Amino acid sequence: MSLADQVLAVNDDLPIRTDKPVHSGKVRSVYWLTEEDSRRLIKQNGYDVAEDAPLAIMVISDRISAFDCIWHGEGDLRGVPGKGAALNAISNHWFQLFKDNGLADSHILDIPHPFVWIVQKAKPVMIEAICRQYITGSMWRAYEKGEREFCGITLPEGLEKDSKLDDILITPSTKGILRGIPGVPEADDVNITRKNISDNFEAFNFSSANDIDGYEKLLKDGFGVISQALEAIDQTFVDTKFEFGYVTDSKGNEKLIYMDEVGTPDSSRIWDTKAYQQGEIVENSKEGFRQFLLNHFPDPDILLNKERMPEREALAKDNALPLEALMDVSRTYTGIAEKITGRPITLSENPKQEIIDILRTEYDLIAD
């Protein structure tokens, strides 16, 4: 069994019964179940959702994306061994912790396999909810160039790179391209202020203006829960991105939930606390891979400059990265997942076949 076989690189070609196109993102693919299958599973498994709620199978992959491109390695390695299972395990752990702490539910109803979630359809809030406890990354680069205002928040003079901020900052950006909102450029991932959101809450898919306070509370409380748990294993939660949406439960109540993924090395920065205290940054997140790419190619501006996207895409397509670079990412992801969950991440021999077998025998969702 080669390493390439243990990696799930393509996740949008599974024979899952669906009557809609498969939606494939950078890392996950979503298969919307037929109405008949959705109703059957809700009834069969007693999911706390409306009886006619649309359900989907969400399959994670081991693909790695950075700077808006998908990267691959030598030996036809199209992803990072163990990455998908590590991401799902971490998200599952935090979602459960949020529930245990009485914060909010997630979109996940069932976990048939380490790569697979059964989820309910949510009405997404069109905001990438970003929370920061330290000044680093893109915020530091902008601050160093003289910018002091971020998403309507003014930062003081004299901050140092990678230093802790006085407060946890919420610096939201748009999810997708939103049109017709005064003062908000029609582009993906643009920074927005709280005033932008409160003045146009419906355009961001909030059901009521009061829910803006609700999302901020869930964001800060969720950040706090993860931060505290990471402290206990000598890790520092630096910043993260959450996503939220609305679902209706079996009694017909609409509620705001966490969705997508939370507190993972893909969506967050996590530093080793002891190293940080000694003045060194040891990344337990994708940031380490981003730094590798910036150092690996002679012209890092291609990766940072949005105007050079065609060159960047060619760079990702034409360059197989050294095997060791992807194995380094594998060790980071599986290592932090094992620390967080207290359980080992095991590589599947043939993840695709395992998923098909489980969805066939236990859920009757494979189109034969």
C-alpha positions as CSV (number, residue, x, y, z in Angstrom):
1,M,0.0,0.0,0.0
2,S,1.7,3.2,-1.2
3,L,1.4,6.5,0.8
4,A,-0.5,8.0,-2.1
5,D,-3.2,5.3,-1.7
6,Q,-3.7,6.3,1.9
7,V,-4.5,9.9,1.0
8,L,-8.0,10.9,0.0
9,A,-7.3,13.5,-2.6
10,V,-10.5,13.3,-4.7
11,N,-13.7,13.3,-2.6
12,D,-16.4,14.4,-5.1
13,D,-16.7,11.1,-7.0
14,L,-18.2,8.8,-4.4
15,P,-21.3,6.8,-5.5
16,I,-23.5,8.5,-2.8
17,R,-27.1,8.7,-3.9
18,T,-28.0,12.3,-4.7
19,D,-30.2,14.2,-7.1
20,K,-28.2,17.4,-7.0
21,P,-24.7,18.4,-8.2
22,V,-21.9,17.6,-5.7
23,H,-20.5,20.8,-4.2
24,S,-16.7,20.6,-3.9
25,G,-14.8,23.1,-1.9
26,K,-11.0,23.4,-1.3
27,V,-11.0,20.6,1.3
28,R,-14.6,19.2,1.7
29,S,-17.2,17.9,-0.7
30,V,-21.0,18.0,0.0
31,Y,-23.5,15.5,-1.3
32,W,-27.1,16.6,-0.8
33,L,-29.3,13.6,0.0
34,T,-32.6,13.0,-1.7
35,E,-35.7,14.1,0.2
36,E,-36.6,10.4,0.7
37,D,-33.2,9.5,2.2
38,S,-33.1,12.6,4.4
39,R,-36.6,11.8,5.9
40,R,-35.6,8.2,6.4
41,L,-32.4,9.0,8.3
42,I,-34.1,11.6,10.5
43,K,-36.8,9.1,11.5
44,Q,-34.5,6.1,11.8
45,N,-31.8,7.9,13.9
46,G,-34.0,10.3,15.8
47,Y,-32.0,13.4,14.7
48,D,-33.3,16.6,16.5
49,V,-34.3,18.4,13.3
50,A,-37.5,19.2,11.4
51,E,-38.8,16.0,9.7
52,D,-38.3,17.5,6.2
53,A,-34.9,19.1,6.9
54,P,-32.5,18.6,4.0
55,L,-29.4,16.5,5.0
56,A,-26.0,16.2,3.4
57,I,-23.0,13.9,3.5
58,M,-19.9,16.0,4.0
59,V,-16.7,14.2,3.0
60,I,-13.3,15.8,4.0
61,S,-10.2,15.2,1.9
62,D,-6.5,15.3,2.7
63,R,-5.9,18.1,0.2
64,I,-3.9,21.0,1.4
65,S,-4.7,24.5,0.2
66,A,-2.6,27.7,1.0
67,F,-2.7,31.1,-0.6
68,D,-5.9,30.0,-2.4
69,C,-4.2,27.1,-4.3
70,I,-4.1,23.4,-3.9
71,W,-0.6,21.9,-3.5
72,H,0.8,18.5,-4.2
73,G,4.0,16.6,-3.5
74,E,6.6,14.2,-5.1
75,G,5.5,10.6,-5.7
76,D,2.1,11.8,-6.9
77,L,1.1,12.7,-3.3
78,R,-2.0,14.7,-3.8
79,G,-2.6,15.6,-0.2
80,V,-1.2,15.2,3.4
81,P,-1.5,11.8,5.1
82,G,-3.8,12.0,8.1
83,K,-4.8,15.6,7.6
84,G,-8.5,15.0,6.9
85,A,-9.0,12.7,9.8
86,A,-7.0,15.1,12.1
87,L,-9.2,18.1,11.1
88,N,-12.5,16.3,11.6
89,A,-11.3,14.8,14.9
90,I,-10.4,18.3,16.2
91,S,-13.6,19.9,15.1
92,N,-15.7,17.1,16.5
93,H,-13.9,17.5,19.9
94,W,-14.5,21.3,20.0
95,F,-18.1,21.0,18.9
96,Q,-18.8,18.5,21.7
97,L,-17.0,20.8,24.2
98,F,-19.2,23.8,23.1
99,K,-22.3,21.6,23.6
100,D,-21.0,20.4,27.0
101,N,-20.5,24.1,28.0
102,G,-24.0,25.0,26.9
103,L,-22.9,27.3,24.0
104,A,-24.6,26.1,20.9
105,D,-25.0,23.1,18.6
106,S,-23.2,22.5,15.3
107,H,-24.5,21.4,11.9
108,I,-23.2,17.8,12.5
109,L,-25.8,15.2,13.3
110,D,-23.7,12.0,12.9
111,I,-20.1,10.8,12.3
112,P,-20.2,7.6,10.3
113,H,-16.4,7.6,9.5
114,P,-13.4,9.7,10.5
115,F,-13.7,11.5,7.1
116,V,-17.4,11.8,7.0
117,W,-20.1,14.0,8.7
118,I,-23.9,13.8,8.2
119,V,-25.0,17.4,8.4
120,Q,-28.2,19.4,8.3
121,K,-28.7,22.3,5.9
122,A,-28.1,25.6,7.6
123,K,-28.9,29.1,6.4
124,P,-25.3,30.5,6.6
125,V,-24.5,33.9,8.1
126,M,-22.4,35.5,5.3
127,I,-19.5,36.4,7.6
128,E,-16.1,34.9,8.2
129,A,-16.1,35.5,12.0
130,I,-12.4,36.1,12.9
131,C,-11.2,36.4,16.5
132,R,-7.7,37.5,17.4
133,Q,-5.8,37.3,20.7
134,Y,-2.3,38.2,19.3
135,I,-1.1,40.5,16.6
136,T,0.5,38.4,13.9
137,G,0.1,37.4,10.2
138,S,-1.8,39.7,7.9
139,M,-2.8,42.1,10.7
140,W,0.8,42.5,11.7
141,R,1.9,43.1,8.1
142,A,-0.7,45.9,7.8
143,Y,0.2,47.3,11.2
144,E,3.9,47.4,10.3
145,K,3.0,49.4,7.2
146,G,1.3,52.0,9.3
147,E,-2.4,50.8,9.3
148,R,-4.0,51.4,12.7
149,E,-7.7,50.7,12.0
150,F,-9.0,47.2,11.5
151,C,-12.7,46.5,11.0
152,G,-13.6,49.8,12.7
153,I,-11.3,49.1,15.7
154,T,-8.3,51.4,16.3
155,L,-5.1,49.7,17.6
156,P,-2.7,51.7,19.8
157,E,0.8,52.7,18.7
158,G,3.9,50.7,19.8
159,L,2.6,47.1,19.4
160,E,5.3,44.5,18.8
161,K,5.1,41.5,16.4
162,D,3.4,38.4,17.9
163,S,2.5,40.3,21.1
164,K,-0.7,39.6,23.0
165,L,-3.5,42.2,22.5
166,D,-5.3,43.9,25.4
167,D,-8.6,42.4,24.3
168,I,-9.8,39.6,22.1
169,L,-10.6,41.4,18.8
170,I,-13.4,40.5,16.4
171,T,-12.3,41.3,12.9
172,P,-15.0,40.0,10.5
173,S,-14.8,39.7,6.8
174,T,-17.4,38.8,4.1
175,K,-18.1,35.2,3.2
176,G,-18.5,35.2,-0.6
177,I,-19.3,38.2,-2.7
178,L,-22.1,40.3,-1.2
179,R,-23.8,42.9,-3.5
180,G,-25.5,46.2,-2.8
181,I,-24.3,46.8,0.8
182,P,-23.2,50.5,1.2
183,G,-19.5,50.8,2.0
184,V,-18.8,47.1,1.5
185,P,-16.8,46.3,-1.7
186,E,-18.3,43.6,-3.9
187,A,-15.4,41.1,-3.4
188,D,-14.8,37.9,-1.4
189,D,-13.2,38.2,2.0
190,V,-13.2,42.0,2.5
191,N,-12.9,43.3,6.0
192,I,-16.1,44.8,7.5
193,T,-17.1,46.7,10.6
194,R,-19.7,46.0,13.2
195,K,-21.6,49.0,11.9
196,N,-21.6,47.5,8.4
197,I,-23.2,44.4,9.9
198,S,-25.8,46.1,12.2
199,D,-26.8,48.6,9.5
200,N,-27.4,45.8,7.0
201,F,-28.0,42.7,9.2
202,E,-30.5,41.1,6.7
203,A,-27.9,41.3,3.9
204,F,-25.6,39.2,6.0
205,N,-28.4,36.7,6.5
206,F,-29.1,37.5,10.2
207,S,-32.7,36.9,11.1
208,S,-32.7,39.8,13.6
209,A,-30.4,42.6,14.7
210,N,-30.3,41.0,18.2
211,D,-28.6,38.0,16.7
212,I,-25.4,40.1,16.1
213,D,-24.8,40.2,19.8
214,G,-25.6,36.4,19.8
215,Y,-23.0,35.6,17.2
216,E,-20.3,37.8,18.9
217,K,-21.0,36.0,22.3
218,L,-20.8,32.6,20.7
219,L,-17.6,33.6,18.9
220,K,-15.9,34.9,22.1
221,D,-17.3,32.1,24.3
222,G,-16.2,29.5,21.8
223,F,-12.7,31.1,21.6
224,G,-12.5,31.1,25.4
225,V,-13.4,27.4,25.7
226,I,-10.8,26.4,23.1
227,S,-8.2,28.7,24.5
228,Q,-8.6,27.3,28.0
229,A,-8.5,23.7,26.8
230,L,-5.3,24.4,24.8
231,E,-3.7,26.1,27.7
232,A,-4.0,22.9,29.6
233,I,-1.8,21.1,27.0
234,D,0.7,24.0,26.7
235,Q,-0.7,25.4,23.5
236,T,-1.6,29.0,22.8
237,F,-4.7,29.9,20.8
238,V,-3.6,32.9,18.7
239,D,-6.5,33.5,16.3
240,T,-9.2,31.7,14.5
241,K,-12.1,31.8,12.1
242,F,-15.6,30.6,13.0
243,E,-18.7,30.3,10.8
244,F,-22.3,30.4,11.9
245,G,-25.7,29.5,10.5
246,Y,-29.4,29.0,11.4
247,V,-31.2,25.7,11.6
248,T,-34.6,24.6,12.8
249,D,-35.0,21.9,15.4
250,S,-37.6,19.2,15.6
251,K,-40.0,21.5,17.6
252,G,-39.8,24.2,14.9
253,N,-37.5,26.6,16.8
254,E,-34.9,28.5,14.8
255,K,-31.4,28.6,16.4
256,L,-28.0,29.9,15.6
257,I,-25.3,27.2,15.4
258,Y,-21.6,26.7,14.8
259,M,-20.9,25.3,11.3
260,D,-18.0,24.4,9.0
261,E,-15.0,23.6,11.2
262,V,-13.7,25.1,14.4
263,G,-10.4,25.5,16.1
264,T,-8.4,23.5,13.5
265,P,-4.9,24.0,12.2
266,D,-6.5,25.0,8.9
267,S,-8.7,27.8,10.4
268,S,-6.6,28.9,13.4
269,R,-3.1,29.7,14.5
270,I,-1.9,27.6,17.5
271,W,1.5,28.2,19.0
272,D,3.6,26.0,21.4
273,T,3.3,28.0,24.7
274,K,6.8,27.1,26.1
275,A,8.5,28.0,22.9
276,Y,6.6,31.3,22.8
277,Q,7.6,32.1,26.3
278,Q,11.3,31.7,25.2
279,G,10.8,34.1,22.3
280,E,10.3,31.5,19.6
281,I,7.3,30.8,17.4
282,V,6.5,27.1,16.9
283,E,3.4,26.7,14.8
284,N,1.0,23.9,15.3
285,S,-1.1,25.0,12.4
286,K,-1.1,25.6,8.6
287,E,1.0,28.8,9.1
288,G,4.1,26.6,9.2
289,F,3.3,25.3,5.7
290,R,2.6,28.9,4.5
291,Q,6.0,30.0,5.8
292,F,7.6,27.0,4.1
293,L,6.1,28.0,0.7
294,L,7.2,31.6,1.2
295,N,10.8,30.4,1.8
296,H,10.7,27.7,-0.9
297,F,10.0,29.8,-3.9
298,P,12.5,32.5,-5.0
299,D,9.7,35.2,-5.5
300,P,7.4,35.1,-2.5
301,D,5.4,38.1,-3.9
302,I,3.7,35.7,-6.3
303,L,2.1,34.1,-3.2
304,L,1.2,37.4,-1.5
305,N,0.1,39.5,-4.4
306,K,-3.5,39.0,-5.5
307,E,-2.7,40.6,-8.9
308,R,-0.4,37.6,-9.7
309,M,-3.0,34.9,-9.2
310,P,-2.4,33.2,-12.7
311,E,1.3,32.9,-11.9
312,R,0.5,31.5,-8.4
313,E,-1.9,28.9,-9.8
314,A,0.8,27.8,-12.3
315,L,3.3,27.6,-9.4
316,A,1.0,25.2,-7.5
317,K,0.2,23.1,-10.6
318,D,3.7,22.8,-11.9
319,N,5.7,22.2,-8.7
320,A,5.7,18.9,-6.8
321,L,6.8,19.9,-3.3
322,P,9.4,17.8,-1.5
323,L,7.9,14.8,0.2
324,E,9.4,15.8,3.5
325,A,7.5,19.2,3.4
326,L,4.1,17.4,3.2
327,M,5.2,14.8,5.9
328,D,6.1,17.7,8.1
329,V,2.6,19.0,7.7
330,S,1.3,15.5,8.4
331,R,3.2,15.3,11.7
332,T,2.0,18.8,12.7
333,Y,-1.7,18.0,12.1
334,T,-1.8,14.5,13.5
335,G,0.4,15.6,16.5
336,I,-1.9,18.5,17.5
337,A,-5.0,16.4,16.9
338,E,-3.7,13.7,19.2
339,K,-2.8,16.3,21.9
340,I,-6.2,17.9,21.7
341,T,-8.4,14.7,21.6
342,G,-6.1,12.4,23.6
343,R,-6.6,9.7,20.9
344,P,-4.3,8.5,18.1
345,I,-5.0,9.4,14.5
346,T,-4.7,6.2,12.4
347,L,-4.3,6.3,8.6
348,S,-6.9,4.4,6.6
349,E,-5.5,1.8,4.2
350,N,-8.1,2.7,1.7
351,P,-10.3,5.6,2.9
352,K,-12.5,5.8,-0.1
353,Q,-13.6,2.1,0.1
354,E,-14.1,2.3,3.8
355,I,-16.5,5.3,3.4
356,I,-18.5,3.5,0.6
357,D,-18.7,0.3,2.8
358,I,-20.0,2.2,5.9
359,L,-22.5,4.3,4.0
360,R,-23.8,1.2,2.2
361,T,-24.2,-1.2,5.1
362,E,-25.2,1.2,7.9
363,Y,-27.0,4.0,6.1
364,D,-28.1,2.6,2.7
365,L,-26.9,5.7,0.9
366,I,-24.8,4.2,-1.9
367,A,-26.3,4.2,-5.4
368,D,-25.7,0.7,-6.8
